Amino acid sequence: MSKYDGIIFDLDGTLWDAVETVVVIWNKALAQAEIAPTMNYGEMRACMGLRIEQIFDRVIPQATQEQRETVRKACTQTEQDLLAERGGVLYPDLEKTLALLKKTHRLFIVSNCHEGYIRAFFKAHGLEKYFEDFECAGRTGLSKGENIRLIVRRRGLSAPVYVGDTVMDFDAAREAGVDFIHAAYGFGEVGCSVKADSVSQLLQLV
């Protein structure tokens, strides 16, 4: 019997890599706000997992508040269309693994993304059926750690684990007081002894 009653997943770098599509979305938004710099894959990859305000500070620190709001609205609108249509790259064996985990665990998503992003992931790949609930910074305004705690309370979890790929995910799990598994196949490096080198390896760790 598993020691965990719920598995809470990060999204980017843990369930999929949507960077190429997100770069297109952001560059369209920057153009709409009449901001000259454009993003490339490497720059956007380094921003994945950050809250949108943190991305603003890193990518367009010179932008006015009005320009930032224009970018925010444009990203949200475009994601609901383009990201839902194009999707991202799912990590190998993702759906097969989720289907097996669903038989023994309750599954959730907590991400630092803005509103609409997780729904676009569901729409693009038809994976909503595997998840009981989700939460994001764009909907609550809370930190990732606080959103993890919110899911734990809302769904009455007694022994949850958070799966993520970055140090920020590790810190969020620690803030929330839950166990952590490092998705070592994702974007970041974490000094964590419990790690999955592939999505399917999660089946052995939970």
FILO-804719 format. One line per 4 residues: their letters; for each residue x, y, z of N, C-alpha, C, O. Coordinates in steps of 0.2 Angstrom, whole numbers, plus 5000, padded with zeros to 4 digits. Atoms other than C-alpha are relative to their C-alpha. Layout:
<recs>
A) X,Y,Z,X,Y,Z,X,Y,Z,X,Y,Z; ... $
</recs>
This chain:
<recs>
MSKY) 5004,4994,5000,5000,5000,5000,5004,5006,5000,5009,5007,5004; 4996,4994,5001,5007,5017,4995,4999,5004,5007,4994,5004,5010; 5000,4996,4994,5012,5029,5009,4997,5007,4998,4996,5011,5002; 5003,4993,5002,5004,5044,4999,4993,4999,4997,4991,4994,4994 $
DGII) 5007,5000,5003,4985,5047,4996,4999,5005,4995,4994,5004,4991; 5001,4995,5005,4988,5061,4984,5007,5002,4997,5011,5003,5000; 4994,4998,5003,5001,5066,4971,4998,5006,4996,4993,5007,4992; 5001,4994,5003,5002,5084,4966,5005,5002,4996,5011,5002,4998 $
FDLD) 4995,4999,5005,5011,5088,4950,5001,5008,4999,4996,5012,4999; 4999,4994,5004,5019,5104,4944,4999,4998,4993,4997,4993,4991; 5001,5002,5007,5016,5106,4926,5006,5001,4995,5008,4996,4992; 4994,4999,5004,5030,5114,4916,5006,4996,5002,5008,4997,5008 $
GTLW) 4994,5004,4998,5045,5102,4916,4999,4994,5004,5003,4991,5006; 5002,5006,4996,5035,5089,4925,4995,4996,4996,4996,4990,4996; 5004,5004,5004,5021,5084,4914,5001,5002,4992,4999,4997,4988; 4999,4999,5008,5025,5093,4897,5005,5005,5000,5008,5009,5005 $
DAVE) 4996,4994,5002,5037,5105,4888,4996,5004,4995,4996,5002,4989; 5004,4995,5004,5027,5119,4881,5004,5006,4998,5001,5011,4995; 4996,4994,5001,5041,5131,4879,5000,5003,4993,4999,5009,4992; 5000,4998,5007,5041,5132,4860,4993,5004,4998,4993,5009,4995 $
TVVV) 5007,4996,5001,5022,5137,4860,5000,5006,5004,4997,5011,5002; 5000,4994,4995,5024,5149,4875,5005,5005,4997,5003,5011,4998; 4996,4995,5004,5038,5158,4865,4996,5004,4995,4997,5010,4995; 5005,4997,5005,5026,5161,4851,4995,5005,5003,4994,5011,5001 $
IWNK) 5005,4997,4997,5013,5167,4863,5003,5007,5003,5000,5012,5002; 4997,4994,4996,5025,5179,4873,5002,5005,4994,5001,5011,4996; 4998,4995,5005,5032,5187,4857,4994,5003,4997,4995,5009,4995; 5006,4996,5003,5015,5191,4850,4997,5005,5005,4995,5010,5004 $
ALAQ) 5003,4995,4995,5010,5199,4867,5005,5006,5001,5003,5011,5001; 4995,4994,5000,5027,5209,4867,4999,5005,4995,4999,5011,4995; 5001,4996,5006,5023,5215,4850,4994,5004,5001,4994,5010,4999; 5006,4996,4999,5006,5220,4855,5001,5006,5005,4997,5011,5004 $
AEIA) 4998,4995,4995,5013,5230,4869,5005,5005,4998,5007,5009,5001; 4995,4996,5003,5025,5238,4857,5007,5000,5004,5010,5005,5005; 4994,5001,4996,5040,5231,4867,5005,4996,4995,5003,4991,4992; 4996,5003,5006,5055,5227,4855,5003,4994,5002,5003,4989,4997 $
PTMN) 4997,5006,5000,5064,5213,4863,4996,4994,4999,4990,4994,5001; 5003,5006,5001,5059,5195,4858,5003,4995,5004,5009,4995,5006; 4998,5006,4997,5060,5179,4867,5003,4994,4996,5000,4993,4990; 4999,5006,5003,5069,5163,4862,4999,4994,5004,4997,4995,5010 $
YGEM) 5001,5006,4996,5068,5145,4868,5004,5000,5006,5001,4999,5012; 4995,5001,4994,5083,5146,4880,4998,5005,5005,4997,5004,5011; 5002,4995,4995,5077,5162,4888,4993,4999,5003,4992,4999,5009; 5007,5002,4997,5059,5156,4890,5001,4994,5004,4998,4993,5010 $
RACM) 4999,5006,4996,5065,5139,4896,5002,5002,5007,5001,4999,5012; 4997,4998,4994,5075,5148,4910,4994,5004,5005,4995,5004,5011; 5006,4997,4997,5058,5157,4915,4995,4995,5003,4991,4997,5007; 5006,5004,4998,5047,5142,4917,5000,4998,5007,5006,4997,5010 $
GLRI) 5000,5001,4993,5041,5140,4934,4999,5006,5004,4997,5006,5010; 5000,4994,4997,5042,5158,4938,4993,5003,5000,4989,5001,4995; 5007,4997,5000,5026,5168,4942,5001,5006,4995,5007,5008,4993; 5000,4995,5006,5022,5181,4928,5003,5006,5002,5007,5009,4998 $
EQIF) 4996,4994,4997,5028,5196,4939,5007,4999,5000,5011,5004,4998; 4992,5002,4999,5045,5187,4941,5002,5000,4992,5008,5002,4991; 4997,5001,5007,5046,5184,4922,5000,5008,4997,5005,5009,4994; 4999,4993,5002,5042,5203,4919,5006,5003,5002,5010,5006,4998 $
DRVI) 4994,4997,4998,5056,5208,4930,5006,4998,4997,5011,5001,4996; 4994,5002,5003,5068,5197,4922,5000,5001,4992,5006,5003,4990; 5000,4999,5008,5063,5199,4903,4999,5007,4998,5002,5010,4994; 5002,4993,5002,5055,5217,4902,5000,5004,5006,4995,5007,5008 $
PQAT) 5000,4996,4994,5061,5226,4918,4998,5007,4998,4996,5011,5003; 5001,4993,5002,5060,5242,4908,4993,5002,4999,4991,5008,4998; 5007,4999,5002,5041,5240,4904,4996,5004,5005,4997,5003,5011; 5005,4996,4996,5028,5252,4911,4995,4995,5003,4994,4989,5000 $
QEQR) 5005,5004,4997,5014,5245,4922,4995,4999,4995,4992,4993,4994; 5005,5001,5005,5002,5248,4907,5003,4995,4995,4998,4991,4993; 4998,5005,5005,5013,5238,4895,5000,4993,5003,4998,4988,5000; 5000,5006,4997,5015,5224,4908,4993,4997,5000,4992,4991,4999 $
ETVR) 5007,5002,5000,4996,5223,4909,4998,4998,4993,4994,4993,4992; 5002,5002,5007,4994,5223,4890,5003,4993,4999,5000,4989,4996; 4996,5007,5001,5007,5208,4890,4996,4995,5003,4995,4989,5001; 5004,5005,4995,4997,5199,4904,4994,4998,4996,4992,4992,4995 $
KACT) 5007,5001,5003,4980,5201,4895,5001,4996,4993,4997,4991,4992; 4999,5003,5006,4987,5196,4878,5003,4993,5001,5000,4988,4997; 4998,5007,4998,4996,5180,4885,4994,4996,5002,4994,4990,4999; 5005,5004,4997,4981,5175,4894,4995,4998,4994,4993,4992,4993 $
QTEQ) 5004,5001,5006,4970,5177,4878,5002,4995,4995,4999,4990,4993; 4997,5004,5005,4982,5169,4866,5001,4993,5003,5000,4988,4999; 4999,5007,4997,4985,5154,4878,4994,4996,4999,4994,4990,4998; 5006,5004,5000,4967,5150,4878,4998,4997,4993,4994,4993,4992 $
DLLA) 5001,5002,5007,4968,5148,4859,5005,4996,4997,5005,4990,4996; 4994,5003,5003,4985,5144,4853,5003,4994,5004,5004,4989,5001; 4997,5005,4996,4991,5134,4867,4995,4994,5000,4997,4988,5000; 5005,5005,5000,4975,5124,4868,5000,4996,4993,4998,4990,4993 $
ERGG) 5000,5003,5007,4976,5121,4849,5007,4996,4999,5007,4990,4997; 4994,5003,5001,4995,5117,4848,5003,4995,5005,5006,4991,5004; 4997,5004,4994,4999,5110,4865,5007,5000,5001,5010,5005,4999; 4993,5000,4999,5016,5105,4870,5002,4993,4999,4999,4989,4996 $
VLYP) 4998,5007,5000,5027,5090,4871,4999,4996,5006,5002,4998,5011; 5001,5004,4994,5021,5077,4883,5007,4996,5001,5010,4993,4997; 4994,5004,4999,5035,5068,4892,4998,4992,4999,4992,4990,5000; 5001,5007,5002,5037,5049,4887,4996,4996,5005,4997,4997,5011 $
DLEK) 5004,5005,4995,5024,5037,4894,4995,5004,5005,4993,5001,5010; 5004,4996,4996,5014,5052,4902,4993,4997,5002,4991,4995,5007; 5007,5002,4999,4996,5046,4899,5000,4993,5003,4996,4992,5007; 5000,5007,4998,5000,5028,4902,5002,5000,5008,4998,4996,5012 $
TLAL) 4998,5000,4993,5008,5032,4919,4995,5003,5004,4993,5001,5009; 5006,4997,4996,4994,5044,4924,4994,4995,5001,4991,4995,5006; 5006,5005,5000,4981,5030,4920,5002,4995,5006,4997,4993,5009; 4998,5005,4995,4991,5018,4931,5000,5003,5007,4997,5000,5012 $
LKKT) 5000,4996,4994,4993,5031,4945,4993,5001,5003,4992,5001,5009; 5007,4998,4998,4975,5036,4945,4996,4994,5003,4991,4995,5007; 5003,5006,4997,4970,5018,4950,5001,5000,5008,4997,4997,5011; 4998,5001,4993,4979,5020,4967,5001,5006,5004,5001,5006,5010 $
HRLF) 4999,4993,4997,4981,5039,4970,4995,5005,4997,4992,5004,4992; 5004,4994,5002,4971,5055,4969,5005,5005,4997,5011,5006,5000; 4995,4996,5004,4980,5066,4956,4998,5008,5000,4992,5009,4999; 5002,4993,5000,4981,5085,4956,5006,5004,4997,5011,5001,4995 $
IVSN) 4995,4995,5003,4991,5100,4948,5000,5006,5004,4995,5009,5005; 4999,4994,4997,4998,5115,4956,5006,5004,4996,5011,5001,4996; 4995,4996,5004,5007,5128,4945,5000,5007,5001,4996,5010,5004; 5000,4992,5000,5013,5146,4945,4998,5003,4994,4999,5009,4994 $
CHEG) 5003,4997,5006,5005,5149,4929,4994,5004,5001,4992,5005,5007; 5006,4996,4999,4991,5161,4926,4994,4997,4997,4994,4991,4994; 5006,5003,5002,4973,5158,4923,4999,4997,4993,5001,5001,4989; 5001,5003,5007,4969,5147,4908,5005,4995,4998,5004,4991,4993 $
YIRA) 4995,5003,5003,4985,5139,4906,4999,4992,5001,5000,4988,4997; 5001,5007,4998,4981,5122,4915,4994,4997,4996,4994,4992,4993; 5006,5003,5004,4964,5121,4906,5002,4999,4992,5000,4995,4989; 4997,5001,5007,4974,5124,4889,5004,4993,5000,5003,4990,4995 $
FFKA) 4996,5006,5000,4985,5109,4894,4995,4994,4999,4996,4989,4996; 5005,5006,5000,4969,5098,4897,4997,5000,4993,4996,4995,4990; 5003,5000,5006,4961,5104,4881,5004,4997,4994,5002,4994,4990; 4996,5002,5005,4976,5101,4870,5001,4992,5000,5002,4989,4995 $
HGLE) 4997,5006,5000,4980,5084,4876,4994,4995,5003,4996,4989,5004; 5006,5004,4997,4963,5077,4884,5002,4996,5006,5000,4991,5007; 4998,5004,4994,4971,5073,4901,4996,5002,5006,4998,5000,5012; 5004,4997,4994,4958,5082,4912,4997,4994,5004,4997,4995,5010 $
KYFE) 5004,5006,4997,4950,5065,4916,5005,4997,5006,5002,4993,5010; 4996,5003,4995,4965,5060,4927,5001,5004,5006,5004,5001,5011; 4999,4995,4995,4965,5075,4938,4994,5002,5004,4989,5004,5001; 5006,4999,4996,4953,5078,4953,4999,5008,5001,4994,5010,5001 $
DFEC) 5000,4992,4999,4958,5097,4955,5006,5003,4998,5011,4999,4997; 4993,4996,5001,4971,5110,4951,4999,5007,5003,4994,5009,5004; 5000,4993,4997,4976,5127,4957,5006,5003,4997,5011,5000,4995; 4995,4996,5003,4987,5141,4950,5001,5007,5003,4996,5009,5006 $
AGRT) 4999,4994,4998,4995,5157,4955,4995,5006,4997,4993,5010,5000; 5004,4995,5004,4985,5167,4942,4993,5000,5002,4989,5005,5001; 5007,5001,4998,4968,5161,4950,5000,5003,5007,4995,5006,5009; 5000,4999,4992,4973,5163,4969,5004,5006,5002,5003,5009,5007 $
GLSK) 4995,4995,4998,4987,5176,4969,5005,4997,5005,5008,5001,5008; 4996,5003,4995,4996,5164,4981,5006,4997,4998,5007,4996,4992; 4994,5004,5002,5013,5156,4981,4998,4993,4999,4993,4991,5000; 5001,5007,5002,5015,5139,4975,4999,4996,5006,4995,4991,5007 $
GENI) 5000,5003,4993,5018,5133,4993,4993,5000,5003,4990,4996,5005; 5006,4999,4998,5002,5141,4998,4994,4996,4996,4989,4994,4999; 5005,5004,5005,4992,5133,4983,5000,4993,5001,4995,4990,5001; 4999,5007,4998,4999,5116,4988,4996,4999,5006,4992,4994,5007 $
RLIV) 5004,5001,4994,4992,5118,5005,4993,5001,4999,4989,4998,5002; 5007,4999,5002,4976,5125,4998,4997,4993,4997,4991,4991,4999; 5002,5006,5003,4974,5109,4988,4999,4994,5005,4994,4990,5006; 5000,5005,4995,4978,5098,5003,4994,5001,5004,4991,4996,5006 $
RRRG) 5006,4999,4995,4965,5106,5014,4993,4999,4996,4989,4996,4999; 5006,5001,5004,4952,5107,5000,4998,4993,4999,4992,4992,4999; 5002,5007,5002,4953,5089,4996,5001,4995,5006,5001,4989,5005; 5000,5005,4995,4956,5082,5013,5006,4995,5000,5005,4990,5002 $
LSAP) 4995,5005,5001,4973,5074,5009,5004,5000,5007,5005,5005,5011; 4996,5001,4994,4983,5067,5024,5007,4998,4999,5011,4999,5003; 4993,5002,5002,4999,5061,5015,5001,5001,4993,5002,4997,4989; 4999,4999,5007,5002,5070,4999,5007,5001,4999,5012,5001,5003 $
VYVG) 4993,4998,5002,5018,5072,4989,5000,5004,4994,4995,5004,4990; 5000,4996,5005,5023,5085,4977,5005,4998,4995,5011,4997,4997; 4995,5002,5005,5032,5081,4960,5001,5006,4996,4997,5009,4993; 4998,4994,5004,5042,5095,4952,5007,5000,4998,5011,4995,5000 $
DTVM) 4994,5000,5004,5057,5099,4942,5006,5005,5003,5011,5005,5000; 4996,4995,4999,5065,5114,4950,5001,5001,5008,4998,4998,5012; 4998,4998,4993,5073,5121,4966,4994,5003,5003,4992,5003,5009; 5006,4997,4998,5057,5132,4967,4995,4995,5002,4991,4997,5007 $
DFDA) 5005,5005,4999,5046,5117,4967,5002,4996,5007,4998,4995,5011; 4997,5003,4994,5057,5109,4981,4998,5004,5006,4996,5002,5011; 5002,4995,4995,5055,5125,4991,4993,5000,5002,4991,5001,5008; 5007,4999,4999,5037,5126,4989,4997,4994,5003,4993,4994,5008 $
AREA) 5002,5006,4997,5034,5108,4994,5002,5000,5008,4998,4998,5012; 4997,5000,4993,5045,5111,5010,4995,5006,5004,4994,5005,5009; 5005,4995,4997,5034,5127,5013,4994,4997,5002,4991,4999,5007; 5006,5003,4999,5019,5117,5012,5000,4994,5005,4994,4992,5007 $
GVDF) 5000,5006,4995,5025,5103,5023,4999,4993,4997,4996,4989,5001; 5001,5007,5004,5024,5089,5010,5006,4997,4998,5011,5001,4996; 4994,5004,5003,5036,5076,5003,5001,5003,4993,4996,5006,4990; 4999,4997,5007,5044,5080,4987,5004,4994,4996,5008,4991,4998 $
IHAA) 4996,5004,5004,5050,5070,4972,5002,5004,4994,4998,5008,4991; 4997,4996,5006,5062,5078,4959,4999,4997,4994,5001,4991,4992; 5001,5002,5007,5056,5076,4941,5007,5002,4997,5007,5007,4993; 4993,4998,5002,5075,5075,4936,5000,5000,4992,5005,5002,4989 $
YGFG) 5000,5000,5008,5070,5073,4917,4998,5007,4998,4998,5008,4992; 5003,4994,5001,5063,5091,4918,5005,5005,4999,5011,5004,4996; 4995,4995,5002,5071,5108,4917,5005,5002,5005,5010,5005,5003; 4995,4998,4995,5080,5110,4933,5004,4995,5004,5002,4989,5003 $
EVGC) 4997,5005,4996,5092,5102,4945,4999,5002,5008,4998,5008,5010; 5002,5000,4993,5088,5099,4963,5004,4995,5005,5005,4990,5003; 4996,5005,4995,5099,5092,4978,4995,4996,5004,4994,4997,5010; 5005,5004,4997,5086,5080,4982,5001,4992,4999,5003,4990,4993 $
SVKA) 4999,5007,5000,5088,5061,4986,4995,4996,4996,4996,4991,4994; 5006,5003,5003,5071,5056,4979,4999,5003,4993,4996,5008,4993; 5001,4997,5006,5071,5058,4961,4997,4995,4995,4999,4989,4995; 5002,5004,5006,5063,5051,4945,5003,5002,4994,5003,5008,4992 $
DSVS) 4997,4999,5007,5073,5050,4929,4996,5000,4994,4998,5001,4989; 5005,5000,5005,5058,5047,4919,4993,5000,5003,4992,4999,5009; 5007,5000,4997,5039,5049,4921,4998,4993,5003,4995,4993,5008; 5002,5007,4998,5036,5030,4922,5003,4998,5006,5001,4994,5010 $
QLLQ) 4996,5002,4994,5049,5029,4936,4996,5002,5007,4997,5000,5012; 5004,4998,4995,5036,5038,4947,4996,4994,5003,4994,4994,5009; 5004,5005,4998,5026,5022,4948,5004,4996,5006,5001,4993,5010; 4996,5004,4995,5041,5014,4958,5001,5005,5007,5002,5002,5012 $
LV) 4999,4995,4994,5042,5030,4970,4995,5001,5004,4996,5004,5010; 5005,4998,4996,5025,5032,4976,4996,4994,5003,4991,4995,5006 $
</recs>
